[in-house]
Amino acid sequence: MPQCHDITPRMLAGAHTRIARSEPRTIFYHAALTAVNKAIGGNPHLTVGEAVALLLWTWNRRFYTKNRPFTVNHISKITTFYLDHQDVLAGYRQRDILSLSDEDAEGISTVFECLEREVGTVGAAKVLHLLAPHFFSLWDNKIAYYGYGLRLKGM
């Protein structure tokens, strides 16, 4: 697996451009990001679980056809995860990836592992990105391969 220092800002910008041009589901990403911002901002008609469900159902559908049903209870558990970790997630939301330090490892591992139990590894990466888009990169096997030319374990 690549180390953080192997990926340059230029690689990130180039990958972003290539993915934006070739990914027809980008509209669901933008809708989910907008919905998450509204839910976090206090919209009484939308939970964080419902907001991230937009992206999970469209970009992580394989997980739901093979591993777990996509139910109201599942969405509720995502909202509960957010509420249980709201303070630490708010801290990440205010930061960008350049502020990442060794001291962040334990907190990131904790929130990732809690979320991973409910939405899987790829789902956890996507949800964390939606909750703190400047701190957590949007990452999965396709993004790694097509965006950065990297082959991750299990590909």
C-alpha positions in Angstrom: 0.0 0.0 0.0 1.4 3.5 -0.8 2.6 5.8 1.9 1.0 9.2 2.4 4.2 10.9 1.0 3.9 8.9 -2.2 0.9 11.0 -3.3 1.6 14.5 -4.3 -0.9 17.5 -4.6 -0.4 17.3 -8.4 -1.4 13.7 -8.4 -4.5 14.5 -6.4 -5.5 17.3 -8.7 -5.0 15.2 -11.8 -6.9 12.3 -10.4 -9.7 14.6 -9.4 -10.0 15.9 -12.9 -9.9 12.4 -14.5 -12.6 11.1 -12.1 -14.8 14.1 -12.5 -14.8 13.7 -16.3 -15.5 10.0 -16.3 -17.8 9.2 -13.4 -21.5 9.6 -14.2 -22.5 9.2 -10.6 -20.8 12.4 -9.6 -24.2 14.0 -9.2 -25.0 11.7 -6.3 -21.7 12.7 -4.6 -22.6 16.4 -4.9 -26.2 15.7 -3.7 -24.9 13.7 -0.7 -22.3 16.3 0.2 -25.0 19.0 0.1 -27.4 16.9 2.1 -24.7 16.2 4.8 -24.0 19.9 5.1 -27.7 20.5 5.6 -28.1 17.7 8.1 -25.1 18.8 10.1 -26.3 22.4 9.9 -29.5 21.4 11.8 -32.1 20.6 9.1 -34.9 19.0 11.1 -36.1 17.0 8.1 -32.9 15.2 7.4 -30.5 13.0 9.4 -26.9 12.5 8.8 -27.6 8.8 8.1 -30.2 9.7 5.4 -27.8 12.2 3.9 -24.9 9.8 3.5 -27.3 7.1 2.3 -27.5 8.9 -1.0 -23.8 8.1 -1.7 -23.8 4.7 0.0 -26.7 3.4 -2.1 -25.3 4.7 -5.4 -21.6 4.3 -4.9 -21.4 1.3 -2.5 -24.3 -0.8 -3.7 -22.3 -4.0 -4.0 -21.8 -4.0 -0.3 -25.5 -4.0 0.2 -26.2 -6.7 -2.3 -23.6 -9.0 -0.8 -23.2 -8.1 2.9 -26.0 -6.2 4.5 -29.5 -5.1 3.7 -30.1 -1.4 3.1 -32.8 -0.7 5.7 -34.2 2.1 7.8 -32.5 0.5 10.8 -29.1 0.6 9.0 -29.5 4.2 8.2 -30.5 4.9 11.8 -27.3 3.2 13.0 -25.2 5.5 10.8 -27.0 8.5 12.4 -26.3 7.0 15.8 -22.6 6.6 14.9 -22.5 10.3 13.9 -24.2 11.5 17.1 -21.9 9.3 19.3 -18.7 10.7 17.6 -20.1 14.2 16.7 -17.5 16.2 18.7 -14.4 14.4 17.2 -15.9 14.5 13.7 -16.6 18.2 14.0 -12.9 18.7 14.8 -11.9 16.8 11.6 -14.5 18.8 9.6 -12.7 22.0 10.5 -9.4 20.8 9.3 -7.8 19.8 6.0 -5.6 16.8 5.2 -2.4 18.9 5.4 -3.0 19.2 9.2 -2.9 15.4 9.7 -0.3 14.4 12.3 0.8 11.2 14.1 -1.4 12.3 17.1 -4.5 11.8 14.9 -3.9 8.1 14.4 -5.8 6.8 17.4 -8.9 9.0 17.0 -9.1 8.2 13.2 -8.7 4.5 13.9 -11.5 4.6 16.5 -14.1 6.4 14.3 -13.1 4.3 11.3 -13.4 1.0 13.1 -16.8 1.9 14.6 -18.2 3.0 11.3 -16.6 0.1 9.4 -18.6 -2.4 11.4 -21.8 -1.0 10.0 -20.9 0.1 6.5 -17.8 -1.9 5.6 -14.3 -0.6 4.8 -15.1 1.3 1.6 -18.3 2.6 3.0 -16.5 3.9 6.1 -14.0 5.8 3.9 -16.8 7.4 1.9 -18.9 8.4 4.9 -15.9 9.9 6.7 -15.1 11.9 3.6 -18.6 13.3 3.4 -18.5 14.2 7.1 -15.0 15.9 6.8 -14.3 16.3 3.1 -11.1 18.3 3.4 -9.6 16.0 6.0 -10.6 12.5 4.8 -9.9 11.7 1.2 -12.5 10.0 -0.9 -10.9 6.6 -1.5 -11.8 3.1 -2.8 -10.1 0.6 -5.1 -11.4 2.2 -8.3 -10.3 5.6 -7.2 -6.8 4.3 -6.3 -6.4 2.4 -9.5 -8.0 4.7 -12.1 -7.2 8.0 -10.4 -3.7 7.3 -9.1 -2.5 4.2 -10.9 -2.1 2.4 -7.6 -3.0 -1.2 -7.0 -4.2 -1.8 -3.5 -4.3 -5.1 -1.6 -7.1 -7.3 -2.8 -7.5 -5.7 -6.3 
